[in-house]
């Protein structure tokens, strides 16, 4: 969450410079916005699960969610 907030602040700082953005700045903003959108979709679909009596289907669903959040985290780290 903190890393996502930092990226959002960086995007806002780039966007409020009051000048035309360089190509690298536009790409950085696009990358950050794409990542924020991907994270928001993940967060909307995330539901904690009680650990007792979990079905295999639920385990697989949670594994998929974990893989998605890991992918988001890797992108966050690459942008920092």
N, C-alpha and C positions, 0 to 999 in steps of 0.2 A: 504494500500500500504506500509506504513512504517513497519507494523508488518511482512508483507511478505518479505520485504527487509532484516529485521533482521533475519528471519529464513533462508533466502538464505545465508547470511553472516555466520551464525552459521554452516550451512552445509559445506560451504567452509572451515571454520576454522577446523572443524573435519577432513575433507578429506585431508588437507595439513600437517598433523602432522608427516608424514614421518615414521610411524610405522603401524603395523597391528592394526586394530580397534577392540575394545572389542565388544562383542555381543550387548550390550546396545547402543554403538555408532553407530553400523551398523543399528540397528533398528531405532534409532533417525533419521539418514540420510534418510533411506527408508521412514519414516513417513513424513519428510519434503519434500522430492522429490514428493511423492504422492500428498501432499497438494498443492505444487507449480504447478503440472500438472493440478490438479482439478481447481485451480484458473485461470490458463491460458485458459482452455477450457471455463470457465464462462466468462472471460473477452473478449474472441474472439466473443462470441455470444451476448454480452450485447449491446443494443442499447437504448439510452434515447428516451422517448416517449413524444410527446406534450400532454398536459393534456386535451385539448379541443377535443370533438368529438371522444373519444376513444371507440372502440367496446368492448363488453364483452369478446370476444376472446382475444383481446390485454390485457385486465385487467388480465385475467387468465394467459396469457403468462408471464406478468410482475410479477405476484404473484409467479409463479414457479421460475422465476429468483431470486426473493427476498429470497425464501426459500433456494435455492442453495447457495447464498452468505452468508446467516445466518449459514448454515451448515459449510461452509468453515471458517467463522469467529469463530465459536465455536471450531473447530479443531485448529485454530491458537492460541486461548486463552489457550487451553489445553496443547499445546506444549511450551508455554512461561513459 
